[in-house]
Amino acid sequence: MNNNVVIGLEIHAQLKTETKMFCGCRTSFGDKPNTNVCPVCMALPGSLPVPNRKAIAFTIMSGLALNCTISRYSKFDRKQYFYPDMPKNYQISQYDLPFCRNGYLEFLCDDELKRVRIHRIHLEEDTGKLVHTGDIMESEQSMVDYNRAGIPLMEIVTEPDISSPKEARLFMSELRNILRYLGVSDGNMEEGSMRCDANISLKNPDGTFGTKVEIKNMNSLRSLERALEFEIARQSEILNSGGTIIQETRHFDERDGTTHSLRTKEEAHDYRYFPDPDLLPVVVSDEEIRSISSSIPELPLKKYFRFVDELGINKNDAAVLVSDLKLANFFDDCVRCKCSPKEAVKWILGDLTYFWNEKKLEPDSKIFEPSYLKEILDLIDSKTISIRQAKEVVEKVFDMKDSPKNIIEKLGIKQISDEGFLIDAAKKVIENNPKAVQDFFKGKKNAVGFLVGQLMRETKGKASPEMSNKIINDLLEELRSNE
């Protein structure tokens, strides 16, 4: 952490509604340009906006999750600006009466709990998407796709409480995870459904805030961190050489990890906000807030501490689990099925994650049920199958789409625990490997492992590893005593 660095973030998150903020057009990503448009989002004369109630509820839910005060009375305003990405030449947004104010988000940074204050959360409509021919800095012309214009967009503005690029990345990661847990946004930065602008300055020698610079075009958590790291170095070099920081907006270049000036920003824009005359104020009742609050699930940080403190999961594994809601829910379901939490984590983050990824499946795909893991762990405990056989059974579940018990019965997968049979097989293995026996007599410890491996091979992997190891050792000690 650098005590001289001051960072504040402005995060825009598209909300996961079926239709746009003020009309009935679809919000799907990747459709043919300018096909999800109508008279309202194209600002044709006589068209009137109708607010999306679900988007309002999602914004209030996000505010409650981020410990904000919810406004009982709010309104929509017109934000005036002239730019080709907004057909109306104004954007319906919120100015002085946003839905949410004065919250905070807590997240872990180097095992310490860090708190960043949330200044406000407001709801607005997204703009269209400009498509540049070539690089943005050199493009001679741009095209515009209005499919995105009008999609519900929630803006979350932090206070300047962030002190390093790493903290900024971790804050964004936690925020994105919270929004995904709530189901209000998919948080896909690569697709532009979650975007972040950063304001960064270096403190003056007297401790006051320096001139801030705004950075845009950071489409991943790593890009956010890289852009801030570069900007700290750039501003430090200027100040150390006696120069002055210019208040401006800069563009982050993914290719070389640098920022470039887009435009100077000497003064704040005068957007001439005024209440939208086509939209009534929004009044939120206590009952509505209670209803929305009751639908908020257990959030990532609380889930993390429950996994660590109550279930004894190590911190790294707990962090991996809570980073994906579906993975965390699968783990919880396994615990509810009476699986050992530590054994469940081992299998979930190991073989199960491998096959989910290989088959391009999600943990909630129902191909591998939490009860199946309980079956497998019970079969291992009862010595019916070995761990090696259990791994084979897991793979077969994904291939055959059947339960472990049925697969074991169909394929005859069963651990051999017949002591007499294993003794006879072990004697044969020892007889066929005299060099390994001599190595054992010479004190070479790996000789036993080799012979156990040969016994497993002889029984096609079905021999009980524990019994095999004991029988081989007993027979070798018996031979040693007879010499």
C-alpha positions as CSV (number, residue, x, y, z in Angstrom):
1,M,0.0,0.0,0.0
2,N,1.2,3.5,-0.9
3,N,0.0,6.2,1.5
4,N,0.5,8.8,-1.2
5,V,-1.8,7.1,-3.7
6,V,-5.5,8.2,-3.8
7,I,-7.8,6.1,-6.0
8,G,-11.6,6.3,-6.5
9,L,-13.6,4.1,-8.9
10,E,-16.7,4.6,-10.9
11,I,-18.2,1.3,-11.9
12,H,-21.0,0.8,-14.4
13,A,-22.8,-2.5,-14.3
14,Q,-25.5,-3.5,-16.8
15,L,-28.4,-5.1,-15.0
16,K,-29.6,-8.6,-16.0
17,T,-33.1,-7.7,-17.1
18,E,-34.9,-9.1,-20.1
19,T,-35.8,-5.7,-21.5
20,K,-34.2,-2.2,-21.5
21,M,-34.6,0.5,-18.9
22,F,-37.4,2.5,-20.5
23,C,-38.8,0.3,-23.3
24,G,-39.5,-3.4,-24.2
25,C,-36.4,-4.0,-26.4
26,R,-34.3,-7.1,-25.7
27,T,-31.0,-6.7,-23.8
28,S,-29.2,-9.7,-25.3
29,F,-25.5,-9.4,-26.1
30,G,-24.0,-10.1,-29.5
31,D,-27.0,-9.6,-31.7
32,K,-26.8,-8.0,-35.2
33,P,-26.2,-4.3,-34.8
34,N,-29.2,-2.0,-34.5
35,T,-31.7,-4.8,-34.3
36,N,-32.8,-4.4,-30.6
37,V,-34.1,-0.9,-31.1
38,C,-37.5,0.8,-31.0
39,P,-39.0,4.4,-31.2
40,V,-38.2,4.9,-27.4
41,C,-34.5,4.0,-27.5
42,M,-34.1,5.7,-30.9
43,A,-35.8,8.9,-29.5
44,L,-38.4,9.2,-32.2
45,P,-40.9,12.0,-31.6
46,G,-43.9,11.2,-29.5
47,S,-42.3,8.1,-27.8
48,L,-42.5,8.0,-24.0
49,P,-40.3,6.1,-21.5
50,V,-41.7,3.6,-19.0
51,P,-39.3,2.6,-16.1
52,N,-38.3,-1.0,-15.6
53,R,-39.4,-2.0,-12.1
54,K,-37.1,-4.9,-12.0
55,A,-34.0,-2.7,-12.7
56,I,-35.1,-0.4,-9.8
57,A,-35.5,-3.4,-7.5
58,F,-32.0,-4.7,-8.6
59,T,-30.5,-1.3,-7.8
60,I,-32.0,-1.2,-4.3
61,M,-30.9,-4.8,-3.7
62,S,-27.4,-3.9,-4.6
63,G,-27.5,-0.9,-2.3
64,L,-28.7,-3.0,0.6
65,A,-25.9,-5.5,0.0
66,L,-23.4,-2.6,0.0
67,N,-24.7,-1.3,3.3
68,C,-26.2,1.9,1.7
69,T,-29.0,4.1,2.9
70,I,-32.0,3.6,0.5
71,S,-33.8,6.8,-0.6
72,R,-37.6,6.5,0.0
73,Y,-38.1,9.3,-2.6
74,S,-36.1,9.4,-5.8
75,K,-36.4,10.6,-9.4
76,F,-34.9,10.4,-12.8
77,D,-33.1,13.4,-14.4
78,R,-32.1,14.3,-17.9
79,K,-28.3,14.6,-18.3
80,Q,-27.7,16.9,-21.3
81,Y,-24.8,16.1,-23.7
82,F,-24.3,15.8,-27.4
83,Y,-22.6,12.7,-28.6
84,P,-23.5,10.1,-31.3
85,D,-23.9,7.2,-28.8
86,M,-27.1,8.7,-27.4
87,P,-29.9,9.4,-29.9
88,K,-31.9,11.7,-27.6
89,N,-28.9,14.0,-27.0
90,Y,-29.5,13.5,-23.4
91,Q,-29.3,10.5,-21.0
92,I,-31.9,9.6,-18.5
93,S,-29.9,9.3,-15.3
94,Q,-30.1,10.5,-11.6
95,Y,-28.6,13.6,-10.2
96,D,-29.4,14.8,-6.7
97,L,-31.7,12.0,-5.5
98,P,-30.1,8.6,-6.3
99,F,-31.6,5.4,-5.0
100,C,-28.6,4.6,-2.7
101,R,-26.1,6.6,-0.7
102,N,-23.4,6.3,1.9
103,G,-22.6,2.6,1.9
104,Y,-19.4,0.6,2.1
105,L,-17.8,-2.6,0.8
106,E,-15.4,-4.8,2.8
107,F,-12.9,-7.1,1.2
108,L,-9.8,-9.0,2.1
109,C,-6.4,-7.7,1.1
110,D,-3.3,-9.6,2.4
111,D,-5.5,-11.2,5.0
112,E,-6.6,-7.9,6.4
113,L,-10.2,-6.5,6.1
114,K,-10.3,-3.4,4.1
115,R,-13.3,-1.1,3.9
116,V,-14.0,1.3,0.9
117,R,-16.9,3.7,1.3
118,I,-19.6,3.9,-1.4
119,H,-20.6,7.5,-2.2
120,R,-23.7,6.7,-4.2
121,I,-25.4,4.2,-6.5
122,H,-27.7,5.5,-9.2
123,L,-29.6,4.0,-12.1
124,E,-29.5,5.2,-15.7
125,E,-29.7,4.0,-19.2
126,D,-26.6,2.8,-21.1
127,T,-25.4,4.5,-24.2
128,G,-24.9,3.0,-27.7
129,K,-21.6,1.4,-28.6
130,L,-19.1,3.2,-30.9
131,V,-17.2,0.9,-33.2
132,H,-14.0,2.5,-34.4
133,T,-12.3,1.6,-37.7
134,G,-8.9,0.8,-36.4
135,D,-7.3,2.1,-33.3
136,I,-9.3,4.6,-31.2
137,M,-6.4,7.0,-31.3
138,E,-6.0,6.9,-35.1
139,S,-9.5,6.0,-36.3
140,E,-10.8,8.2,-39.1
141,Q,-14.4,7.2,-38.7
142,S,-16.7,5.4,-36.2
143,M,-20.0,3.5,-36.5
144,V,-22.6,3.2,-33.8
145,D,-24.6,0.2,-32.6
146,Y,-27.7,1.3,-30.6
147,N,-28.5,-2.2,-29.3
148,R,-26.9,-1.2,-26.0
149,A,-28.6,2.2,-25.8
150,G,-31.2,2.1,-23.1
151,I,-30.0,-1.1,-21.3
152,P,-30.4,-0.6,-17.5
153,L,-27.0,0.6,-16.1
154,M,-26.2,0.9,-12.4
155,E,-23.4,3.3,-11.5
156,I,-21.5,2.7,-8.3
157,V,-19.2,5.6,-7.2
158,T,-16.7,5.0,-4.4
159,E,-15.0,7.5,-2.1
160,P,-11.3,8.0,-2.8
161,D,-10.4,5.3,-0.2
162,I,-8.3,3.0,-2.3
163,S,-4.5,3.2,-1.8
164,S,-3.0,0.8,-4.4
165,P,-3.6,-0.9,-7.7
166,K,-3.9,-4.2,-5.9
167,E,-6.6,-2.9,-3.6
168,A,-8.5,-1.6,-6.6
169,R,-8.3,-5.0,-8.3
170,L,-9.4,-6.8,-5.1
171,F,-12.3,-4.3,-4.5
172,M,-13.5,-4.8,-8.1
173,S,-13.3,-8.6,-7.8
174,E,-15.3,-8.5,-4.6
175,L,-17.9,-6.1,-6.0
176,R,-18.3,-8.2,-9.2
177,N,-18.7,-11.3,-7.1
178,I,-21.4,-9.6,-4.9
179,L,-23.4,-8.5,-8.0
180,R,-23.2,-12.1,-9.4
181,Y,-24.3,-13.6,-6.1
182,L,-27.3,-11.2,-6.1
183,G,-28.0,-12.2,-9.7
184,V,-28.3,-8.5,-10.8
185,S,-25.4,-8.5,-13.3
186,D,-23.2,-11.0,-15.0
187,G,-20.2,-8.8,-14.4
188,N,-18.5,-9.7,-17.8
189,M,-16.0,-7.0,-18.2
190,E,-14.7,-8.5,-21.5
191,E,-18.2,-8.0,-23.0
192,G,-18.6,-4.5,-21.6
193,S,-21.5,-5.4,-19.2
194,M,-19.3,-4.2,-16.4
195,R,-17.0,-1.2,-16.9
196,C,-14.7,0.7,-14.6
197,D,-13.2,4.2,-14.7
198,A,-10.5,5.1,-12.2
199,N,-9.7,8.5,-10.8
200,I,-6.1,8.6,-9.4
201,S,-3.9,11.3,-7.9
202,L,-0.8,11.4,-5.8
203,K,-0.9,13.5,-2.6
204,N,0.9,16.7,-2.3
205,P,3.8,17.1,0.2
206,D,1.3,18.7,2.7
207,G,-1.0,15.7,2.5
208,T,-3.7,17.3,0.4
209,F,-5.0,15.5,-2.7
210,G,-3.1,16.2,-5.9
211,T,-4.6,16.7,-9.4
212,K,-6.6,13.7,-10.4
213,V,-6.5,11.9,-13.7
214,E,-9.3,9.7,-15.0
215,I,-8.5,6.5,-16.8
216,K,-10.8,4.7,-19.1
217,N,-10.9,1.5,-21.2
218,M,-10.0,-1.1,-18.6
219,N,-11.8,-4.3,-19.6
220,S,-10.5,-6.7,-17.0
221,L,-9.3,-6.8,-13.4
222,R,-5.8,-7.2,-14.6
223,S,-6.1,-4.2,-16.9
224,L,-7.3,-2.1,-14.0
225,E,-4.3,-3.0,-12.0
226,R,-1.8,-2.5,-14.8
227,A,-3.3,0.9,-15.8
228,L,-3.1,2.2,-12.3
229,E,0.5,0.9,-11.9
230,F,1.6,2.7,-15.0
231,E,-0.2,5.9,-14.0
232,I,1.4,6.0,-10.6
233,A,4.8,5.6,-12.2
234,R,4.0,8.3,-14.9
235,Q,2.8,10.8,-12.3
236,S,5.6,10.2,-9.9
237,E,8.2,10.8,-12.7
238,I,6.5,14.1,-13.6
239,L,6.4,15.3,-10.1
240,N,9.9,14.2,-9.2
241,S,11.2,16.2,-12.2
242,G,9.4,19.3,-11.1
243,G,6.5,19.0,-13.5
244,T,2.8,19.5,-13.1
245,I,0.0,16.9,-13.4
246,I,-2.7,18.0,-15.9
247,Q,-6.3,17.1,-15.1
248,E,-7.3,15.0,-18.0
249,T,-9.0,11.8,-19.2
250,R,-6.6,9.1,-20.4
251,H,-7.1,5.9,-22.4
252,F,-5.4,2.6,-21.3
253,D,-3.7,0.7,-24.1
254,E,-3.9,-3.0,-23.5
255,R,-1.1,-3.8,-26.0
256,D,1.7,-2.0,-24.2
257,G,0.2,-1.3,-20.8
258,T,0.4,2.5,-21.1
259,T,-2.1,5.3,-20.8
260,H,-2.5,8.1,-23.4
261,S,-4.3,11.4,-23.2
262,L,-7.8,11.6,-24.7
263,R,-8.9,15.0,-23.6
264,T,-8.1,17.6,-20.9
265,K,-10.7,18.2,-18.2
266,E,-10.0,21.6,-16.8
267,E,-13.5,22.0,-15.3
268,A,-16.4,19.8,-14.5
269,H,-18.9,19.4,-17.3
270,D,-22.1,21.3,-17.1
271,Y,-24.7,18.6,-18.0
272,R,-27.6,21.0,-17.1
273,Y,-29.5,18.3,-15.2
274,F,-33.2,18.7,-14.7
275,P,-36.0,16.3,-13.6
276,D,-37.3,14.2,-16.6
277,P,-40.8,15.6,-17.3
278,D,-41.9,12.3,-18.8
279,L,-41.2,10.2,-15.6
280,L,-42.8,10.4,-12.2
281,P,-40.8,10.3,-9.0
282,V,-40.1,6.9,-7.5
283,V,-41.4,6.3,-4.0
284,V,-40.1,3.2,-2.2
285,S,-42.0,1.9,0.8
286,D,-40.5,0.2,3.9
287,E,-42.4,-2.9,3.0
288,E,-40.7,-3.0,-0.5
289,I,-37.3,-2.6,1.1
290,R,-38.0,-5.4,3.6
291,S,-39.1,-7.7,0.8
292,I,-36.0,-7.0,-1.3
293,S,-33.7,-7.3,1.7
294,S,-35.2,-10.8,2.6
295,S,-34.2,-12.0,-0.9
296,I,-30.5,-11.2,-0.5
297,P,-28.5,-14.4,-0.2
298,E,-25.4,-15.1,1.9
299,L,-22.7,-12.8,0.4
300,P,-19.2,-13.9,-0.6
301,L,-17.3,-12.5,2.4
302,K,-19.7,-14.0,5.0
303,K,-19.6,-17.3,3.1
304,Y,-15.8,-17.2,3.1
305,F,-15.6,-16.7,6.9
306,R,-18.2,-19.5,7.5
307,F,-16.2,-21.9,5.4
308,V,-12.9,-21.0,7.2
309,D,-14.2,-20.6,10.8
310,E,-17.1,-23.1,11.0
311,L,-16.1,-25.8,8.5
312,G,-12.3,-25.7,8.9
313,I,-11.5,-25.1,5.2
314,N,-8.1,-23.5,4.6
315,K,-8.2,-19.8,3.4
316,N,-6.9,-20.4,-0.1
317,D,-9.5,-23.2,-0.8
318,A,-12.3,-21.1,0.7
319,A,-11.4,-18.1,-1.5
320,V,-11.5,-20.4,-4.6
321,L,-14.9,-21.8,-3.6
322,V,-16.6,-18.4,-2.9
323,S,-15.2,-16.9,-6.1
324,D,-17.9,-18.9,-8.0
325,L,-21.4,-19.0,-6.6
326,K,-22.2,-22.3,-8.3
327,L,-19.1,-23.9,-6.9
328,A,-19.8,-22.6,-3.4
329,N,-23.4,-23.8,-3.6
330,F,-22.2,-27.3,-4.7
331,F,-19.9,-27.5,-1.8
332,D,-22.6,-26.4,0.6
333,D,-24.9,-29.1,-0.8
334,C,-22.2,-31.7,-0.3
335,V,-21.9,-30.7,3.3
336,R,-25.6,-30.9,3.7
337,C,-25.3,-34.5,2.3
338,K,-23.0,-35.2,5.3
339,C,-19.8,-35.2,3.3
340,S,-16.7,-34.3,5.3
341,P,-16.0,-30.7,4.4
342,K,-12.3,-31.2,3.9
343,E,-12.7,-34.3,1.8
344,A,-15.4,-32.5,-0.2
345,V,-13.1,-29.6,-1.0
346,K,-10.4,-31.9,-2.1
347,W,-12.6,-33.7,-4.6
348,I,-14.5,-30.5,-5.8
349,L,-11.3,-28.5,-6.5
350,G,-9.5,-31.6,-7.9
351,D,-11.2,-34.2,-10.0
352,L,-14.7,-32.6,-10.2
353,T,-13.4,-29.2,-11.4
354,Y,-11.2,-31.0,-13.9
355,F,-14.1,-32.9,-15.5
356,W,-16.5,-29.9,-15.3
357,N,-13.9,-27.9,-17.3
358,E,-13.2,-30.7,-19.7
359,K,-16.9,-31.3,-20.4
360,K,-17.6,-27.5,-20.4
361,L,-20.2,-28.0,-17.6
362,E,-21.2,-25.9,-14.6
363,P,-21.3,-27.4,-11.1
364,D,-25.1,-27.1,-11.1
365,S,-25.4,-29.1,-14.4
366,K,-26.8,-32.1,-12.4
367,I,-24.5,-34.5,-14.2
368,F,-22.6,-35.0,-10.9
369,E,-24.9,-34.6,-7.9
370,P,-23.6,-33.7,-4.4
371,S,-25.1,-37.0,-3.2
372,Y,-22.8,-38.8,-5.6
373,L,-19.8,-37.5,-3.8
374,K,-21.2,-38.8,-0.5
375,E,-21.7,-42.2,-2.1
376,I,-18.1,-42.3,-3.3
377,L,-16.7,-41.1,0.1
378,D,-18.7,-43.8,1.9
379,L,-17.5,-46.5,-0.5
380,I,-13.9,-45.4,0.1
381,D,-14.5,-45.5,3.9
382,S,-16.0,-49.0,3.7
383,K,-13.0,-50.2,1.7
384,T,-15.4,-51.2,-1.1
385,I,-13.3,-49.1,-3.6
386,S,-9.9,-47.6,-3.4
387,I,-9.1,-43.9,-4.0
388,R,-7.7,-44.9,-7.4
389,Q,-11.0,-46.7,-8.3
390,A,-13.0,-43.7,-6.9
391,K,-11.3,-41.5,-9.5
392,E,-12.2,-43.9,-12.2
393,V,-15.8,-43.9,-10.9
394,V,-16.0,-40.1,-11.0
395,E,-14.9,-40.1,-14.6
396,K,-17.5,-42.8,-15.5
397,V,-20.2,-40.7,-13.8
398,F,-19.5,-37.9,-16.3
399,D,-19.4,-40.4,-19.3
400,M,-22.2,-42.7,-18.4
401,K,-24.5,-40.1,-16.6
402,D,-25.3,-42.6,-13.9
403,S,-24.8,-42.9,-10.1
404,P,-21.6,-44.3,-8.6
405,K,-23.3,-47.3,-7.1
406,N,-24.9,-48.3,-10.4
407,I,-21.6,-47.8,-12.3
408,I,-19.7,-49.9,-9.8
409,E,-22.3,-52.7,-10.2
410,K,-22.4,-52.5,-14.0
411,L,-18.6,-52.4,-14.5
412,G,-17.7,-54.7,-11.6
413,I,-15.4,-52.1,-10.0
414,K,-14.7,-53.4,-6.5
415,Q,-11.7,-53.5,-4.2
416,I,-10.3,-56.9,-3.5
417,S,-10.1,-57.4,0.3
418,D,-10.0,-61.2,0.4
419,E,-6.9,-61.7,2.5
420,G,-6.3,-65.3,1.3
421,F,-6.5,-64.3,-2.3
422,L,-4.1,-61.3,-1.8
423,I,-1.6,-63.4,0.1
424,D,-1.4,-65.9,-2.8
425,A,-1.1,-63.1,-5.3
426,A,1.6,-61.4,-3.2
427,K,3.6,-64.6,-2.9
428,K,3.6,-64.9,-6.7
429,V,4.7,-61.3,-7.1
430,I,7.6,-61.8,-4.6
431,E,8.7,-65.0,-6.3
432,N,8.7,-63.2,-9.7
433,N,10.8,-60.2,-8.5
434,P,13.9,-61.6,-6.6
435,K,15.9,-58.4,-7.2
436,A,13.3,-56.3,-5.4
437,V,13.4,-58.7,-2.5
438,Q,17.2,-58.4,-2.3
439,D,16.8,-54.6,-2.4
440,F,14.5,-54.8,0.6
441,F,17.1,-56.9,2.5
442,K,19.6,-54.2,1.7
443,G,17.4,-51.5,3.3
444,K,16.0,-49.9,0.1
445,K,12.6,-48.6,1.1
446,N,11.2,-48.2,-2.4
447,A,11.4,-52.0,-2.9
448,V,8.1,-52.4,-1.0
449,G,6.4,-49.8,-3.1
450,F,7.6,-51.5,-6.2
451,L,6.2,-54.9,-5.1
452,V,2.9,-53.3,-4.0
453,G,2.7,-51.8,-7.4
454,Q,3.3,-55.1,-9.0
455,L,0.5,-56.6,-6.9
456,M,-1.9,-53.9,-7.9
457,R,-1.0,-54.6,-11.5
458,E,-1.6,-58.3,-11.0
459,T,-5.0,-57.6,-9.6
460,K,-5.8,-54.9,-12.3
461,G,-5.8,-52.2,-9.6
462,K,-8.5,-53.9,-7.5
463,A,-6.4,-54.9,-4.5
464,S,-6.9,-53.0,-1.3
465,P,-3.8,-50.7,-1.1
466,E,-3.7,-50.9,2.7
467,M,-4.0,-54.7,2.8
468,S,-1.5,-55.1,-0.1
469,N,1.1,-53.0,1.7
470,K,0.7,-54.9,5.0
471,I,0.8,-58.4,3.3
472,I,3.9,-57.5,1.2
473,N,5.7,-56.2,4.3
474,D,4.7,-59.3,6.4
475,L,5.9,-61.7,3.7
476,L,9.2,-59.9,3.2
477,E,9.8,-59.8,7.0
478,E,9.0,-63.6,7.1
479,L,11.6,-64.2,4.3
480,R,14.2,-62.1,6.1
481,S,13.7,-64.0,9.4
482,N,14.1,-67.4,7.5
483,E,17.4,-66.4,6.0
